[in-house]
Structure formats: C-alpha cells, structure tokens
Amino acid sequence: MSTDKLRVMISSRCKPYQTEAGALFPLDRLRQNIQKTLNETELLGQPLFECWINEQEPAKPATLDVWDECTKECGAPIS
C-alpha cells in the first residue's frame, strides 16, 4: 500500500557559517545531508518524506514573496 509522503522544505540562502574559531561551516552541505537522510527514511518499508532544498531549485520570479512561494511549492492555498 502506497501512501503520500510528508513534504519537507529546508530553505535558506545562507552558505557558510563562521564559527567562533574562524572556521567556515558549510550550511549548504548540511542542508543536502539532512535532505538525503530524510528522503531515505522509511516507515514500514515505505518512504516517509519528500524533502526539497533551495539549492536544487531554480530562482523564482519576484511576483510572490518568499512565504507565498513556499506555500505554493507545498501545495497550500495562497491567501
């Protein structure tokens, strides 16, 4: 039996984070790793999540704000 997956969005335009020690921590790779982990997660042998991140999406038109674009992508009605 197939069920709908939970759609998860991880969005941020922040690339590296500078630690207190001055090292750069790559947030884009962190988002990619979280996405991979979520997409591989199963419950009773069925995929549980469909995760998308902004790194893999083309630039959106400026006709809607970020919130409207995200709700549109998740299939929610835009008010």
Sequence and secondary structure as in RCSB ss.txt:
>XXXX:A:sequence
MSTDKLRVMISSRCKPYQTEAGALFPLDRLRQNIQKTLNETELLGQPLFECWINEQEPAKPATLDVWDECTKECG
APIS
>XXXX:A:secstr
     EEEEE     EEE TTS EEEHHHHHHHHHHHHHH EETTEE EEEEEGGGS    TTS HHHHHHHHTT
    
